[in-house]
């Protein structure tokens, strides 16, 4: 049995990027730990009602996937660049060690949202073999409205690892709908239409109905 750590800069990134793969891992009997790096704080941007609703959404999503544990760092969203990187690295490193993580799933370094880049870099630092000797595989996932909006040619997402999620796409969409405030209207990136379209596009690459795509950036063979 494998231990998987899925790191999401924000709640919903996990479903957009890995919703089908999570289900597939769970079906295999893997233990999947969900690490959420940020959480809204009550201020002029986020109301008490929104925070209450987001907490309920996270609990519902966690129950839907059957995560072994939900770990929240509760840093303020869009502020990760202002935090000492050593703190985030140490937080991730501690979890990798405690959970004896074998597979790590992280956002793409070129994502437009700065929080994603910070989590990528911190995760890579935390996963050095002398810090996390159990790591066997690191997968980088794509996030609609973040990965696809990067226009820097040298930082675009080039997947080389594909997971057939055809049996799990319906449930992925149902779970995504839990995040009511994140669902966009048709023809926008985080619409149900767009999520299905991306899954179909990735599926064509490997000859299946729906797939999720990743960068496999580390693989250890014994």
C-alpha positions in Angstrom: 0.0 0.0 0.0 1.3 3.5 -0.9 1.0 6.7 1.0 0.1 9.7 -1.1 0.4 13.4 -0.2 -1.7 15.7 -2.4 -0.7 19.3 -1.8 -3.3 21.9 -2.8 -2.4 25.6 -2.6 -6.2 26.3 -2.3 -9.1 24.0 -1.7 -10.5 23.0 -5.1 -7.1 22.6 -6.8 -7.0 19.0 -5.7 -10.3 18.2 -7.6 -9.5 20.2 -10.7 -6.1 18.6 -11.1 -6.4 15.2 -9.6 -10.0 14.4 -8.8 -10.1 11.2 -10.9 -6.6 10.1 -9.9 -7.5 10.5 -6.2 -10.4 8.1 -6.7 -8.2 5.6 -8.6 -5.6 5.7 -5.8 -8.3 5.2 -3.2 -9.7 2.2 -5.2 -6.3 0.7 -5.1 -6.2 1.0 -1.3 -3.7 3.8 -1.1 -3.9 6.2 1.8 -4.2 9.7 0.5 -3.4 12.7 2.7 -4.8 16.1 1.6 -2.6 19.1 2.5 -4.3 22.5 2.0 -1.7 25.3 2.2 -4.1 28.3 2.5 -7.4 29.2 4.1 -9.3 32.5 4.0 -9.2 34.7 7.0 -12.0 37.1 7.9 -11.4 40.5 6.5 -12.7 42.8 3.8 -12.2 40.0 1.2 -13.8 37.1 3.0 -16.8 37.2 5.2 -17.6 35.0 8.2 -20.3 33.3 6.1 -17.9 32.5 3.3 -15.4 31.0 5.7 -18.1 28.9 7.3 -19.3 27.8 3.9 -15.7 27.0 2.7 -15.2 24.9 5.9 -18.3 22.9 5.1 -17.2 22.4 1.5 -13.8 21.1 2.6 -15.4 18.7 5.0 -17.8 17.4 2.3 -15.0 17.0 -0.2 -12.9 15.2 2.3 -15.7 12.8 3.0 -16.4 12.3 -0.7 -12.8 11.2 -1.4 -12.2 9.3 1.8 -8.9 11.0 2.6 -6.9 9.5 5.3 -6.4 12.9 6.8 -6.9 16.6 5.9 -4.0 18.8 7.0 -4.4 22.6 6.8 -1.5 25.0 7.1 -4.0 28.0 7.1 -1.7 30.5 5.5 -3.5 33.5 4.0 -4.3 33.1 0.3 -2.2 35.1 -2.2 0.3 35.8 0.5 2.6 32.8 0.4 5.4 34.8 -1.3 5.6 37.0 1.8 6.2 34.0 4.1 9.6 32.7 4.9 10.1 29.8 2.5 11.9 27.9 5.3 8.7 27.7 7.3 6.7 26.2 4.5 9.5 23.8 3.6 9.7 22.6 7.2 5.9 22.2 7.4 5.8 20.0 4.3 9.0 18.2 5.3 7.5 17.2 8.6 4.4 15.8 7.0 6.4 13.8 4.4 8.4 12.3 7.2 5.5 11.6 9.6 3.2 10.1 6.9 6.1 8.2 5.2 4.9 9.5 1.9 5.7 7.5 -1.3 3.9 9.6 -3.9 3.7 13.4 -3.8 1.3 15.4 -6.1 2.0 19.1 -6.4 0.9 22.1 -8.6 2.9 23.2 -11.6 5.7 25.7 -11.1 4.5 27.9 -14.0 1.0 28.4 -12.8 -0.1 32.1 -12.9 -1.1 32.2 -9.3 2.0 32.9 -7.2 0.8 30.6 -4.4 1.2 27.7 -6.7 4.8 28.5 -7.6 5.7 28.8 -3.9 4.1 25.4 -3.1 6.0 23.8 -6.0 9.4 25.1 -4.9 8.8 24.4 -1.3 7.6 20.9 -2.0 10.7 20.1 -4.1 13.0 21.4 -1.4 11.1 19.3 1.2 11.3 16.2 -0.9 15.1 16.0 -1.0 16.1 12.4 -0.3 17.8 13.1 2.9 14.6 14.8 4.1 12.0 12.4 2.6 13.7 9.0 1.9 10.4 7.3 1.2 9.5 9.4 -1.8 9.2 7.2 -4.9 7.4 9.5 -7.3 6.5 13.1 -7.8 3.7 14.1 -10.0 2.9 17.7 -11.1 -0.7 18.4 -11.9 -2.4 21.1 -14.0 -5.1 23.5 -12.7 -7.6 25.1 -14.9 -7.5 28.9 -15.0 -3.9 28.8 -13.6 -1.8 26.4 -15.6 -3.4 27.2 -18.9 -3.1 31.0 -18.5 0.7 30.9 -18.2 2.1 32.6 -21.4 5.8 32.1 -20.7 7.1 29.7 -23.3 9.7 28.2 -21.0 7.2 27.5 -18.2 4.4 25.8 -20.0 2.9 22.5 -18.9 4.1 19.5 -21.0 2.6 16.3 -19.6 4.3 13.0 -19.9 2.2 10.9 -17.5 -1.5 10.2 -18.1 -4.0 8.5 -15.8 -7.2 7.0 -17.3 -10.0 8.4 -15.1 -13.0 7.4 -17.4 -14.8 5.5 -14.6 -14.3 8.4 -12.2 -15.1 11.5 -14.2 -18.8 11.6 -13.2 -17.9 11.6 -9.6 -15.1 14.2 -10.1 -17.6 16.6 -11.5 -20.1 15.9 -8.7 -17.4 16.7 -6.1 -16.3 19.8 -8.0 -19.9 21.1 -7.7 -19.5 21.1 -4.0 -17.4 24.2 -4.5 -20.4 26.3 -5.6 -18.6 29.6 -5.6 -15.8 28.3 -7.8 -17.9 26.9 -10.6 -17.9 29.2 -13.6 -20.4 29.5 -16.5 -19.9 27.7 -19.8 -17.0 28.9 -21.9 -15.0 29.9 -18.9 -12.1 27.8 -17.5 -13.7 26.4 -14.3 -17.0 25.4 -15.9 -18.2 21.8 -15.8 -18.0 22.0 -19.6 -14.3 23.0 -19.5 -13.4 20.4 -17.0 -15.0 17.7 -19.1 -13.3 19.1 -22.3 -9.9 19.0 -20.7 -10.5 15.4 -19.5 -11.5 14.4 -23.0 -8.5 16.1 -24.6 -6.1 14.3 -22.2 -8.0 11.1 -22.8 -7.5 11.3 -26.5 -3.7 11.3 -25.9 -3.9 7.8 -24.5 -7.0 6.5 -26.3 -9.5 6.6 -23.5 -12.6 8.7 -22.8 -11.2 10.8 -20.0 -7.8 11.2 -18.5 -5.8 13.5 -16.2 -2.3 14.6 -17.2 0.8 15.2 -15.1 4.5 15.9 -15.3 6.4 13.0 -13.8 9.4 14.8 -12.5 10.8 12.1 -10.3 10.6 8.3 -10.3 12.7 6.0 -8.1 13.3 2.4 -9.1 14.7 -0.1 -6.7 
